[in-house]
Amino acid sequence: MTSGSVSRRPIVVALVSDTTGQVVVATIVLIAILVPLLNQLPPDSAFHVPTYAVSLFGKYLCYALLALSVDLIWGYCGILSLGHGAFFALGGYVMGMHLMRQIGDRGVYGHPVLPDFMVFLNWSELPWYWYGFDSFAFTLIMIVLVPGLLAFAFGWLAFRSRVTGVYLSIITQAMTYALMLAFFRNDMGFGGNNGLTDFKDILGLDLRSGAVRNGLFVASALALAAGFVLCRAITRSRLGKVLIAVRDSESRARFLGYRVEAYKLFVFVLSAALAGIAGALYVPQVGIINPGEFAPINSIEIVIWVAVGGRGYLYGAIFGAVAVNLAKSYLTVAFPEIWLFFLGGLFVATTLFLPRGVMGLLPERRKTGAETGLPAPLTPAAARAGGGDD
């Protein structure tokens, strides 16, 4: 097999032969099965996983899907977004709106239609943009459509204007900051500073029950596995090769005739949709969504997760998100005063000593060949002989 034949293989064949991808997916599925089972053990068992931990782990899986969406555009297309938390928060608000509509007359004020915060603020009727969110099917569509439309509008303007590099990063951060300020306003109709909370149930099931918590955890794990498979398929296909070419030399890819803006726009919208799904799964597990999720620092944290795990690997983003948030959960309790110093120091240390992240410590062939979908570089001996490893 020649080195170029990888790009001609069908995506399904590439996935079947993707041993590393199969291991990652199998691990995620195993976790999805194991954690709920351990939750059913007696509380006095050494292997019992309490219900609060199930929700905590589910939150980590949502963060992993969010990090995966950032790695898709940053690691493979060179788009460093410092505002991806906006798409995550929008997906969360969409799910929050549905959960608020499900409360009905069980709220504090007992209004059959208006959420409590609207009654408190003397709203007389439900805003038009809240219509339809009593339907779960409509909500599922909006979870993908709302972040996707924002990403399409933003990306079309930015990429068409050929805004790249640090300028694009600054604009994405300005976008999420502007949204944060807008959602803080009470007259926006999204709960203002308090956001959306006091959710009761989902699909008629009590959100506080252990069974629903386990179900949400499994849904988060399956969404992460599906997102990984989708991103892996894209990055190992011909489309993925073009994305890598754009990342490495955008001007050369454009000179060769590729519509660079179209490729960047497609992957940016897809990434935003994945982030929205992560946000939608996150909200029912934590029980609240407020404008703080739009804070620029949250988007910067996402980039740190990807950098620590190793950008351009996909599973590196998953590892980085889970590892950093595990450390955060411990340090914010044990050493709350120094947590931010640790986070900043971690990013500096990663940049200086692990530019490829933790996954960059893998053997060279796995880094440059099997994991990126590109042919491995020739060894000195193979180069002298005029051949490759294949």
N, C-alpha and C positions, 0 to 999 in steps of 0.2 A: 504494500500500500504506500502510495506517495503521500507526502505531507499535506498536499492540497486536497486530497480526497476526503478529508474530514468534513469540509464545507459542503460536499455533494451528497453526504449521507442524509436520508430522511431524519427529521427530528425524532421520530419514535425510535428509530434504530439507535440514534445517538444517546437517547435516554436509557434504553435498555442496556447499552454498553457502559453507562456512566456509573461505575462502581461507587465512587465517592458520593454522588447524588443519592444513590440507593441507600447508602449507609445513613446519610443525614435524614432522609425521609423515614426510614425504618426506626431511627432513634426517636424522632418526633412522635410517630404513631405509638411506639412503645410507651413513651411518657404519657401520652393521652390515655392509654389503657391502665397503666400502673398507678398513677396518682389517684384517680377515683376509686380504684380497688383498695388502696391503702387507706383512703378516707373512710371506708366501710369497716375497717378493723376496730375492735374495742378501744376506747380512749386510753386504757392502761397499757396497750400494746406498745412495744418499743418502735414499731414500724408504722404506727398510726399517724396519718397526716390530717391535722385539724382542718376544719372547714375554712377558717380564715386564711390558712396557708394555701389552700386550693385557689382561693381568689387572688392571693398574692402571686402565686406562680402563673395564674392566668393572665395577670397584668404583665408579667415579664414576657409571656408569649406574644402579647399585643405589641409590646415594645420591640420584640425581635422582628415581627412583621414590618413594623415601621422602619427599623434599621435596614431591613432587606430592601425596602423601596428606595431608600437613599443610596444604598450601595449600587443598585441597578443603574442609577443615573450618574453617580459620582465615580464609581469604580470602573464602569464600562463605557461611559460616554463623556466623562470629564466635566459634568455639570455639578458644581458644588452649590447646592441649595442650602442656604441658612434660614429658610423659612418654611421647611417642610412640616413643622409643627402646625402650621395653619391648616393644611389638608387633614391632618390627624384630628384637630379640634373640630373642623367642620363636619367630619364623619361622626364625631361624638355628639355634636349638637343635633344632627339629624336623628340619631337614635334617641337622644334625650327628649326631643320633641314628641316622638312616638310614645315613649314611656310616660310623658306628662299627659298625653291625650288618653292614655289607658287608665289614669287615676279616676277620671270622671267626678262623681259627687262624693268621693271618699276623701277629698282634700279638706283642709282646715276650714275653708269657707263653704264647702258643700256645693259649689257651683257645678252643674252637670257638664258644662262645656269649657269654661275659662279656667286655666291653671290658677293656683292660689296667688301668684305674684301679680297676675293681671287684675284679679279682683282687688287686691291690696292697692294697686295703682289706679283704680277706678276706670279700667278699660271697660267699655260697654259691649264690645263684640270681639270675636276672634279675628285677628289679622288674616288677610287672604293667603299669606304665605304659610300659614299653619294648616290650611285645608289639605285634606288627604292623608295627614299623618296619623289618623286613627286606623289606617290600613297598614298592616305589616308588609304586604307585597309592595305597596307604594313606597314605603320607607326603605326597603331593600334597594329599590331603584335609585332613590335619592341619595343613598349612602355612597354610591359610585358616581352618580351624575353631578352632584353639587361640587365635590372637590375636582372632578374631572373637567367641568365647565370652567371653573376658576383657573385651573392649570392650562386649559386650552387658550383662554383669553390672554392670560399672562404670557404664556410661552409663545403664542403667535406674534404678539407685539415685540417681545424681547428678542426672539430668535430671528424674526424677520428684520429687525434692526441690527442684527449681528452683535448683540451685547454679549460679551463673554467674560470669563475670568472673574477677577475680584469685583468688577462692576456689576455683574449678574448676581453674585453672592450678596452684595449690599442691597440691591433692589429687592431680592427675595426677602431679606430681613426687614426691609421697610414695609413690604406687603403684609407680613404677619404682625408687625407692630401697629400698622394702621387698622387691621382687623381687630386687634386686641382693644384699641381705643374705642372702636365703633361698638363692639359687643359690651363694653362697660356701660354704655348709655342705656338708661331705663326705657327710653322711647324707641329703642330698636325692637323691643318685644321678645327678648331672649333672657329675661331675668336679671339683667344688669350685672352688678358686682357679685351677686349671690349665684347667678347662673341657674341651672336646672337641677333639681334634686328631689328627695322624698319620693322616689319611684316605688311603686307597689308590686307590680308584676309584669311579666312578659309572656305573651301568648296565653294569658289566663293562668299562668303559674306564678306562685309566690317567689319573688326574687331572693328572699331571705332563706329559703329552704335549701338544705344541703344538696338535694337532687338537682335543682336548677343551677346551683354553683358549679357542680360537677359537669352539668351539661354545657355551661358557658365555657368551662375550661377545655372540654373536648372540642367544642366549636372553634375556640381560639387555636388549639393545636392543629386541627384539620385545615383551618384557614392558612396557618403558617406553612404547613406542608404543601398545600396547593399553590401558595404564592411562591415557594421555593422552586417547585417543579416548573411553574410557568416562567419564572426568571431564568432558571437553568436552561430551559428549552430555547428561550430567546437568545441568551448569550452564547450558546453552542451552535446556533444556526447561522445562516448567511447574514441575517440581520445583525446578529451579534458581532460578526466580523466587521461589518460596516460601522457599527457603533464604536468598536475599538479603534478603527481607523480614524474616526472623527475625534476620538479622545486623544490619539497620539499626534495627529496632524490634520486639523480641520481644513486648513487651506489646501492641502494636497488632495484630500478627499473631495473637496468641492471642485478642484481643477480636473479631477478624473471624471466628473460628470454627475456625482451623487448630489441629490437634493438634501444637503446637510440639514437645513431647517426642518424639513419634513420628518427626518429620522429623529432629530432631537425633540421635536414636538410630540411625536408618537410616544417615545419612551418617557417623556416628562408627564404626559397625561396618564399613562399607565401607572407610573410610580405614584402619582397623586391619588389615583383610585385605590391602590393598595394601602396607602396611608389612611384613607378614609375608612376602609374596612377595618383596619386596626383600631381606629378611634371608636367606631361603632361597637366593637366587641369589648373595648376597654370600659365604656361608660356603665353598662349594667353591672360590671364586676366591682367597680369602685363606688358606684352610687351617686355620682355627681359629675357635672361638667360646668365649668365656669370660664370666664375670659382669661384666667391665668394660664390656661393651656396654650394660648396664643403667644405667650411671652417669648421674646427672642432667645432667652437663655435656654429654653427647652429645645429649640431647634439646634442650637450649638451643641447641646448634650448629645443629640442624635448623631451628629458628625463625629463626636468623640467616641461613641460606641463603635461606629464603623471603623474609625482609625485604629482603635485599640485591637479590635478583632482582626482587622486586615481587609482593606478595601480591594475589590476586584476578585473576591472569592465567594461571595454570597453567604456561605456558611460562616465565614469570619464575622460578618455583620450580626448574625444570630448569636454567635458566641460572645461577641463584645457587648451586645445589649443585655444579655442575661448576666454576664460576669460583672459588668459595671453596676448594674442595678442591685445585684446581690450585695456588692460591697457598699453601695449607697444605703441599703436598708439597714445594714449593720452599723456603719459609721455615723449615720444621722441619729442613731440612738446612743451609741457609745461615745462618740466624739462630735456632737452637733456643731461645735464652734469651728472645727477644722475641715468639715466635709468639702467645702468649696475649694479650699487650698489643695486638698487631695485630688479633686477632680482636675484642677488646673495643672498640678504637678504631673498627674498621670498623662495628660495630653502632651505636655512638654517632653516628658521622658520617652513617650512613644515616638514623637517626632524625631528626637535625637538618636535614640538607640534602637527603635523598632519601626523604621519608616514603612515597612510592609505589614506592621501589626504582628500579633501573636502568630497568625497563620503563615506569616512570611518566614517563620523558622522551619517550615517544611522543606524537604529536599528540593533542589533546584528544578528537576524535571517536573515534579508535581506542581510547582508554582507557575512555571511559564508554559507548560504544555497542557496537562490534563485539566487543570483547574480553570484556565482562561479559555480553553477551546482553541488555542493557537498551537502550531507545531513547536516542539521543544527546540531550543537552539542547538546547532551542531556542536558536538564535542570537537576539540582540536584534532584528534585523530581522524574523526569522520570528515571534518572539513578538508584535511589533507588528501583523504581518499576520494573526495568529491561526492560523498553520499551522506545519508542521514541515519537516524535511529530506526526509522520505519522499515 
